[in-house]
Amino acid sequence: HALANSLTIILALILLKDKNKFLFYGVNLWLFIIIAVLSLIAIFVYQEEKQKSIFSEIIYKIVIFLGKAAVAFSIIFIFALFSFYANKPLQFWLILGFWAVIFLAISTNILISIQDYLFSKKKETFLNQLGKIIEEHSPGLITIKCYRGIGIKSGDYIFIIRERVFVYKTFKILFVEDDIYCKVALVDELDIKEVNITNKYSKNEFYSLGDEEKLKVFIKEPSRVEILKNYVGLIVEQTDINAIRFQVIADIKLEEGYVLLCRIGGKNILYQIVNVCLSLDRISENTSTGTIIGIAQQIGDWDSKKVKFDKYGWIPKLYSPIFLVDQNYKVEFELKKNEIVLGCIPNTNFPIIANIDTLVTHHSAILGITGSGKTELAFTIIAKMIECKTKVFCVDFTGDYFEEFKDFNPERITIPSEKAEELNQKLFDVETGKFGAAEEKKSLDGYKQSLTPVIAEMVKKFIESEKNLGIFELAEISNTSATIAMTELYISSLFKYAREHRKDQRKYCIVLEEAHTIIPEDRTMGVEDKFSKATIGKICQIALQGRKYKVGLLVIAQRTANVTKTVLNQCNSIMIFSSFDKTGFDFMENYVGRDMIQAIPNLKFLQGIVAGRCFKSGRPVIMEIPRKDKFTDTPIETDE
């Protein structure tokens, strides 16, 4: 600006016709030539030097002052006025008066400085007005251009009186040239009787309040101030009923799975963080800054009497405040006999409660990679099933379950090793037989028929005993086809008994550990597994009809894509731990929704998403389960 102004004046002086009449013509010409040269020096020297020298600072300040349009053109104007109108008093004073008005109008900074000097003490003592609103997204997000002399910093509270008292929090201060802008966000609305106001304040004017200590004095009710400590930010665009988008404002610790509270229609509606991204926030027309935008899925309205979350069918107001719910938030609940707390929503006291009867009779699935927490959760569920007198059958081809559950004195249900070896051989004969292996299949069917009464007797003995945990051990089975065949024999025997003794009202649960081996998806099996495919079809039919006779499945698998969807689609409740299988995500999205599915790869150890009929949450939620030493109630230390 200084360079452009000085060059304009130099050109005007050179083109002047009556140079001799112009007072101090040469002095003025050389003055602005020097300003132009110094401007060029300042442009190169001042910007390039990282360590500013005293010389460059002096040059910069001289150029900035003398090169201002108000100063530079006023110098030439005054000399020209005296040169050409000194002998014409009327014109002289009219022109001088006109210049004075223009000069004062464009020199607003001088007027503001005088105003600040005269009234700063009064403002600070009584009103302390903050500034003028230049942009407002009513009522929650406002940009203010601050008056000079106002001391305000990020995190300070301010207020404005309209129909109510609106309290805002400053979250961004930006310096643009000589102006100061601040962005403020609504944190609370109060009645005039709920605040301590001694001075008379004008409506629709912002007033600086100060830090949290001054806020405690301003708001009469201490509990309202305590709530504001957990202020997170405000609702932004693209929010819908299922999920909110929110701008993070407060400097507060947040993580995936944390719970947020938003007031809608007089109710506290809870949301759970499932994702976060970066965005731009506009401060002024030409200035933007970075901001954090979070995504949180609705959990609902907590009903302490029903001990569950109820879905809420509306959205919060745009730019309304949201708050973090932590372990200081009191949650009261009572459990029924057939209910169990599987864990809590992370960083809160909200329990994840499951109904064991529903979990058994309507089929359930636990999915996730190895080491994510599936086993810990399965142990907890199985223990509660046993407590509720459910007959639990664990299909185990690894030989590990009996050791894990030895404290429950389980019944070992298995066939002799020589019979297992014979079954292996007959299945091998079917797979390698020629021309359809008709003779081999006939021999296999005959052998299975001979095994059926043996297995049926073992199943009957277990069910009619006092024990509630039976383990089908398949450790002697050496291939997948034999595993599937034996599982079908066990399940068929159990299903037949349950159907014949329906009046007994017993509940049964079949636990399929490593389900992708027992009930694999068709496309993951080879052409030679035609016999196994038919056997899996029988297991699927039992799963479809089992609910009639109170026979349920608990499916545990690492990869959803490798488990037959005929069975998984019958699971009314699902527990998902960390996973990276995109094919599995496509299936699980039907249970948890598009937004929640994004959280699965980032789940921590012992964190999972639960959804379905057996849970009281009503909507999919991220939970955190305590790691326990076997089936004791004592949590143990982990390195996770």
C-alpha positions in Angstrom: 0.0 0.0 0.0 2.8 2.5 0.9 4.6 1.8 -2.4 1.4 2.2 -4.5 0.4 5.4 -2.7 3.9 7.0 -3.0 4.1 6.1 -6.7 0.7 7.7 -7.3 1.7 10.9 -5.6 5.1 11.1 -7.5 3.3 10.7 -10.8 0.8 13.4 -9.9 3.6 15.8 -8.9 5.5 15.2 -12.1 2.5 15.8 -14.2 1.6 19.0 -12.3 1.6 22.1 -14.7 2.2 25.0 -12.1 5.1 23.4 -10.3 6.4 26.8 -9.2 3.2 27.7 -7.4 3.2 24.5 -5.3 4.8 25.1 -1.9 7.9 23.0 -1.2 7.5 21.1 -4.5 11.0 19.6 -4.5 10.7 18.6 -0.8 7.4 16.8 -1.4 8.7 15.1 -4.5 11.9 13.8 -2.8 9.9 12.8 0.3 7.7 10.4 -1.6 10.6 9.1 -3.8 12.4 8.2 -0.5 9.2 6.6 0.8 8.9 4.5 -2.4 12.5 3.4 -2.1 12.2 2.5 1.6 9.0 0.6 0.7 10.9 -1.6 -1.7 13.7 -2.1 0.8 11.1 -3.1 3.5 9.4 -5.6 1.2 12.6 -7.5 0.6 14.5 -7.0 3.8 11.7 -7.3 6.3 10.1 -10.4 4.8 13.3 -12.4 4.2 15.0 -11.8 7.6 14.0 -14.4 10.2 15.7 -12.3 12.9 14.4 -8.8 12.4 17.2 -6.1 12.9 16.6 -2.7 14.5 17.3 -1.1 11.1 14.6 -3.1 9.2 12.1 -2.5 12.0 12.6 1.3 11.9 12.3 1.3 8.0 9.1 -0.8 8.3 7.5 1.5 10.8 8.4 4.7 8.9 7.0 3.3 5.7 3.8 2.0 7.3 3.1 5.3 8.9 4.0 7.8 6.1 2.7 5.4 3.4 -0.8 5.2 4.8 -3.4 6.7 2.4 -4.8 9.0 5.1 -1.3 10.4 5.9 0.3 10.5 2.5 -2.6 12.1 0.6 -3.3 14.5 3.5 0.3 15.9 3.2 -0.1 16.6 -0.4 -3.7 17.9 0.1 -2.6 20.4 2.8 0.3 21.7 0.7 -1.9 22.0 -2.4 -4.6 23.8 -0.4 -2.2 26.5 0.9 -0.5 26.7 -2.5 -3.7 27.4 -4.6 -6.4 28.6 -2.1 -4.6 30.7 0.5 -6.0 33.9 -1.0 -9.6 32.6 -1.2 -10.8 32.3 2.4 -14.3 30.9 1.7 -13.1 28.1 -0.6 -10.2 27.5 1.6 -12.3 26.8 4.7 -14.9 24.8 2.8 -12.3 22.5 1.3 -10.5 22.2 4.6 -13.7 21.3 6.4 -14.6 18.7 3.8 -11.1 17.1 4.2 -11.5 17.0 7.9 -14.8 15.0 7.6 -13.3 12.6 5.2 -10.1 12.2 7.2 -12.0 11.4 10.4 -14.3 9.0 8.6 -11.5 6.9 7.2 -9.4 7.2 10.4 -11.8 5.0 12.5 -8.8 3.6 14.4 -8.2 7.0 15.8 -11.8 7.5 16.9 -11.8 4.0 18.5 -8.6 4.8 20.3 -10.1 8.0 21.7 -13.3 6.1 22.7 -11.4 3.4 24.4 -9.3 6.0 26.3 -12.4 7.9 27.4 -14.7 5.0 28.2 -12.5 1.9 28.8 -12.6 2.4 32.6 -16.4 2.6 32.6 -16.8 -0.4 30.4 -14.4 -2.5 32.4 -16.1 -1.5 35.7 -19.7 -1.7 34.7 -20.6 -3.1 31.4 -17.5 -4.6 29.7 -19.1 -4.9 26.3 -17.3 -7.4 24.1 -17.9 -6.3 20.5 -20.2 -6.5 17.6 -21.9 -9.6 16.1 -20.7 -10.0 12.5 -22.1 -13.6 11.9 -24.8 -15.5 13.9 -26.1 -19.0 13.5 -28.9 -18.6 16.0 -28.7 -19.3 18.8 -25.6 -21.5 19.2 -22.7 -20.2 17.1 -21.7 -16.6 16.8 -18.7 -14.7 15.4 -17.8 -11.4 17.2 -15.5 -8.6 16.1 -14.1 -7.4 19.4 -13.8 -3.8 20.6 -10.2 -2.6 21.1 -9.0 -2.8 24.7 -11.1 -5.9 25.6 -9.0 -8.6 27.2 -10.5 -12.0 26.3 -8.9 -15.4 25.8 -10.0 -18.8 24.5 -12.1 -20.6 27.1 -13.6 -17.5 28.7 -17.3 -17.3 29.2 -19.5 -14.5 27.9 -23.3 -13.8 28.0 -26.0 -12.0 26.2 -29.5 -11.1 27.5 -32.4 -11.7 25.2 -35.7 -13.4 26.2 -33.4 -15.4 28.5 -29.8 -15.3 29.6 -27.6 -17.1 27.1 -24.1 -18.2 28.3 -21.5 -18.8 25.6 -17.9 -20.1 25.7 -15.1 -18.6 23.6 -13.3 -21.2 21.7 -11.3 -19.4 19.0 -9.5 -16.0 18.9 -8.1 -14.8 15.6 -6.2 -11.7 14.7 -6.9 -10.4 11.2 -4.7 -7.3 10.4 -5.6 -4.8 13.1 -8.9 -6.6 14.1 -9.6 -9.2 16.7 -12.3 -11.8 16.0 -13.6 -14.5 18.4 -16.0 -17.4 17.9 -18.3 -18.3 20.7 -20.6 -21.3 21.2 -23.7 -21.6 23.4 -23.3 -23.7 26.6 -26.4 -22.9 28.6 -29.7 -21.0 28.7 -31.0 -19.6 32.0 -33.9 -17.6 33.3 -32.9 -14.1 34.5 -33.7 -15.2 38.1 -31.1 -18.0 37.9 -28.2 -15.6 37.5 -26.6 -12.9 39.7 -26.9 -9.6 37.9 -26.3 -6.3 39.8 -25.7 -3.9 36.9 -28.1 -2.8 34.2 -27.2 -4.5 30.9 -28.5 -3.7 27.5 -30.3 -6.4 25.5 -28.7 -8.0 22.5 -25.2 -6.9 23.6 -22.4 -9.4 24.5 -20.6 -9.0 27.8 -17.4 -10.6 28.9 -17.7 -12.7 32.0 -14.3 -14.4 32.5 -13.1 -17.8 33.6 -14.9 -20.6 35.4 -14.4 -19.0 38.8 -16.4 -16.0 37.7 -19.0 -18.3 36.2 -19.6 -19.9 39.6 -20.5 -16.5 40.9 -22.6 -15.5 37.9 -24.8 -18.7 38.0 -26.7 -19.3 41.2 -27.1 -23.0 41.0 -23.7 -24.8 41.4 -24.9 -28.0 39.7 -25.4 -26.1 36.5 -21.7 -25.0 36.6 -20.6 -28.6 37.2 -22.4 -29.8 34.1 -20.6 -27.2 32.0 -17.2 -28.8 33.0 -18.1 -31.6 30.6 -19.1 -29.3 27.7 -17.8 -30.9 24.5 -19.1 -28.8 21.6 -22.1 -28.2 19.5 -24.3 -29.9 16.9 -23.5 -29.1 13.2 -24.9 -29.8 9.8 -25.8 -33.3 8.4 -27.2 -34.5 11.7 -30.1 -36.9 11.5 -32.2 -39.0 13.9 -29.8 -41.9 13.9 -26.5 -40.0 14.3 -25.3 -36.5 15.1 -22.4 -34.6 13.7 -20.8 -32.3 16.3 -17.9 -29.8 16.3 -15.4 -30.4 19.1 -14.8 -27.1 21.0 -13.7 -27.8 24.5 -10.3 -29.1 25.4 -11.6 -32.4 26.8 -10.5 -36.0 26.4 -12.6 -37.9 24.0 -12.4 -41.4 22.5 -14.4 -43.7 20.3 -17.1 -45.3 22.4 -17.5 -42.3 24.8 -21.1 -41.1 25.4 -22.5 -37.6 24.8 -25.6 -36.0 26.1 -27.9 -33.6 24.3 -31.1 -32.0 25.5 -34.0 -32.6 23.1 -37.6 -31.8 24.0 -36.8 -31.7 27.7 -35.1 -35.1 27.7 -31.5 -36.2 28.0 -30.8 -38.1 24.8 -27.5 -40.1 24.7 -25.2 -40.6 21.7 -22.0 -42.7 21.4 -19.0 -41.6 19.4 -18.2 -43.9 16.5 -16.0 -41.8 14.2 -14.2 -38.4 13.9 -12.7 -36.3 11.0 -11.1 -33.0 10.3 -12.8 -30.0 8.7 -12.5 -26.3 8.0 -14.2 -23.7 10.2 -14.8 -20.2 8.6 -13.8 -17.3 10.9 -14.3 -14.5 8.5 -14.9 -14.1 4.8 -11.3 -14.7 3.9 -10.1 -16.7 6.9 -10.6 -20.3 7.9 -9.1 -22.6 10.5 -9.0 -26.3 11.2 -11.6 -28.0 13.4 -12.6 -31.5 14.6 -16.0 -33.0 13.6 -17.2 -36.0 15.5 -19.9 -38.6 14.6 -22.0 -40.1 17.3 -24.8 -42.7 16.9 -28.0 -42.4 19.0 -28.3 -44.7 22.0 -31.5 -43.2 23.3 -33.2 -42.0 26.4 -32.2 -44.0 29.6 -35.3 -45.4 31.4 -34.1 -46.3 34.9 -37.4 -48.1 35.7 -37.2 -50.4 32.6 -33.4 -50.4 32.9 -33.0 -49.8 29.1 -32.5 -47.2 26.5 -35.6 -46.1 24.6 -35.2 -44.8 21.0 -36.0 -41.1 20.5 -37.6 -40.1 17.2 -36.3 -36.6 16.7 -33.1 -34.6 16.3 -31.5 -31.8 18.3 -31.5 -28.2 17.3 -28.6 -27.1 15.1 -25.7 -25.7 17.1 -27.2 -26.9 20.4 -24.6 -27.8 23.1 -23.6 -31.4 23.9 -21.8 -32.7 27.0 -19.7 -35.7 27.9 -21.2 -38.4 30.1 -18.5 -40.0 32.4 -18.4 -42.2 35.5 -19.6 -39.3 37.7 -23.0 -39.6 36.0 -25.1 -41.7 38.4 -27.0 -44.7 36.9 -29.3 -46.7 39.1 -30.7 -50.1 38.0 -31.9 -53.5 39.3 -31.4 -56.8 37.5 -33.9 -59.6 37.1 -33.0 -63.2 37.8 -32.5 -64.1 34.2 -30.5 -60.9 33.3 -26.7 -60.4 33.3 -24.4 -57.4 33.0 -21.9 -58.2 30.3 -20.0 -54.9 30.6 -20.5 -51.1 30.5 -20.5 -48.4 27.9 -16.9 -47.1 28.0 -16.1 -44.4 30.5 -19.6 -44.6 32.0 -21.7 -46.5 34.5 -24.4 -47.5 32.0 -24.6 -51.3 32.0 -25.0 -53.5 29.0 -27.7 -55.9 30.2 -28.6 -59.1 28.4 -31.5 -61.4 28.9 -30.1 -64.9 29.0 -33.4 -66.6 28.1 -33.7 -64.5 24.9 -30.0 -65.0 24.1 -30.5 -68.7 24.2 -33.8 -69.2 22.5 -33.3 -66.7 19.7 -29.7 -67.6 18.7 -26.7 -65.4 19.2 -23.3 -64.8 17.6 -19.9 -63.6 18.9 -17.7 -62.4 16.1 -14.1 -61.0 16.0 -10.4 -61.7 15.5 -8.3 -63.9 17.8 -7.4 -62.1 21.0 -10.1 -59.4 20.8 -12.1 -60.7 23.8 -14.5 -63.3 22.3 -13.5 -66.0 24.8 -13.9 -63.8 27.9 -17.4 -62.8 26.9 -18.3 -66.4 25.9 -17.2 -67.7 29.3 -19.3 -65.0 31.1 -22.4 -65.9 29.1 -22.0 -69.7 29.5 -21.5 -69.3 33.3 -24.8 -67.3 33.5 -26.6 -69.9 31.4 -25.5 -72.6 33.7 -26.7 -70.6 36.7 -30.1 -70.3 35.0 -30.3 -74.1 34.7 -29.9 -74.0 30.9 -28.4 -77.2 29.5 -25.3 -76.0 27.6 -23.6 -78.1 25.0 -20.2 -76.9 23.9 -19.0 -78.4 20.6 -15.2 -78.6 21.0 -12.8 -80.0 18.5 -9.7 -78.5 20.1 -9.8 -80.4 23.4 -9.4 -77.1 25.4 -13.0 -76.5 26.7 -13.0 -79.3 29.3 -9.9 -77.7 31.0 -11.4 -74.2 30.9 -14.7 -75.3 32.4 -13.4 -77.9 34.9 -14.8 -75.8 37.9 -18.3 -76.5 36.6 -17.7 -80.3 36.6 -18.8 -80.7 33.0 -20.0 -83.9 31.4 -17.7 -85.3 28.7 -19.7 -86.5 25.8 -17.5 -88.3 23.2 -17.2 -91.5 21.3 -14.3 -93.9 21.7 -11.2 -93.1 19.7 -11.4 -96.3 17.6 -14.9 -95.3 16.5 -13.7 -91.8 15.6 -10.8 -93.3 13.5 -13.3 -95.6 11.7 -15.5 -92.5 10.9 -12.5 -90.7 9.5 -11.7 -93.6 7.3 -15.2 -94.0 5.9 -15.4 -90.3 5.1 -12.1 -90.5 3.4 -13.4 -93.4 1.3 -16.4 -91.4 0.3 -14.2 -88.5 -0.8 -11.8 -90.6 -2.8 -14.3 -93.1 -4.2 -15.0 -93.5 -7.9 -18.2 -92.9 -9.9 -20.1 -91.2 -7.1 -18.7 -93.5 -4.4 -22.1 -95.2 -4.0 -20.8 -98.2 -2.1 -18.7 -96.0 0.2 -21.7 -93.6 0.9 -23.9 -96.6 1.8 -21.2 -97.9 4.2 -20.9 -94.4 5.8 -24.6 -94.1 6.2 -24.8 -97.5 7.9 -22.0 -96.6 10.2 -23.6 -93.3 11.1 -26.8 -95.2 11.9 -24.9 -97.4 14.3 -23.4 -94.4 16.0 -26.7 -92.5 16.4 -28.2 -94.6 19.3 -24.8 -94.4 21.1 -24.7 -90.6 20.9 -28.4 -90.3 21.6 -27.9 -92.3 24.9 -25.0 -90.0 25.9 -27.1 -86.9 25.2 -30.1 -88.3 27.2 -27.9 -89.3 30.1 -26.4 -85.7 30.3 -29.8 -83.9 30.0 -31.4 -86.0 32.7 -28.4 -85.6 35.0 -27.8 -82.8 37.6 -25.1 -81.3 35.4 -25.8 -78.3 33.2 -22.6 -78.3 31.1 -21.8 -80.9 28.5 -18.8 -80.9 26.2 -18.8 -82.6 22.8 -15.2 -83.4 22.4 -14.0 -83.9 18.8 -10.3 -83.9 19.4 -9.9 -87.3 17.8 -11.5 -86.1 14.5 -8.8 -85.4 12.0 -10.6 -83.6 9.1 -13.3 -81.1 8.5 -15.8 -83.5 7.0 -15.7 -85.7 10.0 -16.1 -82.7 12.3 -19.2 -81.6 10.5 -20.6 -85.1 10.4 -20.1 -85.7 14.2 -21.5 -82.2 15.0 -24.7 -83.1 13.0 -25.1 -86.3 14.9 -24.8 -84.6 18.3 -27.1 -81.7 17.4 -29.7 -84.0 15.8 -29.8 -86.2 18.9 -30.2 -83.1 21.1 -32.9 -81.7 18.9 -34.8 -85.0 18.8 -34.8 -85.2 22.6 -36.0 -81.6 23.0 -38.8 -82.2 20.5 -39.9 -85.4 22.3 -39.7 -83.8 25.7 -41.2 -80.4 24.8 -43.5 -80.4 27.8 -40.4 -80.4 30.2 -39.8 -76.7 29.3 -36.1 -77.1 29.5 -33.8 -74.7 27.6 -30.8 -75.8 25.6 -27.9 -73.9 24.1 -25.4 -75.3 21.7 -22.1 -73.4 21.7 -20.2 -73.7 18.4 -16.7 -72.6 19.0 -14.7 -71.9 15.8 -18.0 -72.1 13.9 -16.3 -71.5 10.5 -15.0 -75.1 10.8 -18.3 -76.6 11.9 -20.8 -74.7 9.7 -18.7 -73.2 6.9 -20.1 -71.1 4.1 -20.7 -73.2 0.9 -18.3 -71.2 -1.3 -15.4 -71.8 1.1 -15.7 -75.6 0.7 -14.3 -77.7 -2.1 -16.1 -79.7 -4.8 -15.2 -82.9 -2.9 -17.3 -81.7 0.1 -20.7 -82.5 -1.4 -21.5 -84.9 1.4 -20.5 -82.2 4.0 -22.7 -79.6 2.3 -25.7 -81.9 2.7 -24.8 -82.4 6.4 -24.5 -78.6 7.0 -27.9 -78.3 5.4 -29.3 -80.5 8.2 -27.7 -78.4 10.9 -29.2 -75.3 9.3 -32.6 -76.8 9.3 -32.2 -77.6 13.0 -31.2 -74.0 13.6 -34.3 -72.8 11.8 -36.6 -75.0 13.9 -34.8 -75.1 17.2 -36.6 -72.1 18.7 -39.8 -74.0 18.7 -38.3 -76.5 21.2 -36.1 -73.9 23.1 -32.9 -75.1 21.5 -30.6 -72.1 20.8 -27.2 -71.6 19.2 -24.3 -69.5 20.4 -22.1 -69.1 17.3 -18.4 -68.0 17.9 -16.3 -67.3 14.8 -13.3 -65.2 13.7 -14.4 -64.5 10.1 -18.0 -63.9 9.4 -17.5 -64.5 5.6 -16.5 -68.1 6.3 -19.7 -69.1 8.3 -22.9 -70.1 6.6 -25.3 -67.2 6.4 -28.2 -69.5 6.8 -27.3 -69.9 10.5 -26.0 -66.3 11.1 -29.1 -64.8 9.6 -31.1 -66.6 12.4 -29.1 -64.9 15.1 -31.2 -62.2 16.7 -28.4 -60.9 18.9 -24.8 -60.2 17.8 -21.6 -59.3 19.6 -18.9 -57.9 17.4 -15.3 -57.4 18.5 -12.4 -56.0 16.5 -12.3 -57.2 12.9 -10.9 -56.2 9.5 -12.9 -58.4 7.2 -14.7 -56.1 4.7 -16.9 -59.0 3.5 -18.0 -59.5 7.1 -18.7 -55.7 7.4 -21.3 -56.0 4.7 -23.2 -58.6 6.7 -22.8 -56.9 10.1 -24.0 -53.5 8.8 -27.5 -55.0 8.7 -27.3 -55.2 12.5 -25.4 -52.1 13.6 -25.8 -49.6 10.8 -23.5 -47.7 8.5 -22.0 -45.3 11.1 -21.3 -47.9 13.8 -19.7 -50.3 11.3 -16.8 -47.7 10.9 -15.9 -48.2 14.5 -15.2 -51.9 14.3 -11.5 -51.9 13.1 -10.6 -49.4 15.9 -12.1 -51.3 18.8 -9.8 -51.9 21.7 -9.1 -55.2 23.5 -12.3 -56.2 25.3 -14.4 -53.7 23.5 -17.2 -54.8 21.3 -20.5 -53.7 19.6 -23.7 -55.4 20.8 -27.0 -55.3 19.1 -30.2 -57.4 19.0 -33.2 -58.6 20.8 -31.5 -59.9 24.0 -29.9 -56.6 24.9 -31.7 -53.8 26.7 -29.8 -51.1 24.9 -32.4 -51.0 22.2 -29.9 -49.7 19.7 -26.3 -50.9 18.8 -23.8 -49.7 21.3 -20.0 -50.1 22.0 -19.4 -51.9 25.3 -16.3 -52.7 27.3 -16.2 -56.0 29.2 -14.1 -56.6 32.3 -11.5 -59.2 31.9 -11.9 -61.9 34.6 -9.8 -64.8 35.9 -11.9 -67.7 34.5 -15.3 -67.4 36.3 -14.2 -65.5 39.4 -15.5 -62.0 39.9 -12.0 -60.5 40.3 -10.7 -58.5 37.3 -7.1 -59.2 36.5 -4.4 -56.9 35.1 -3.8 -56.8 31.4 -1.1 -55.3 29.2 -3.7 -54.0 26.8 
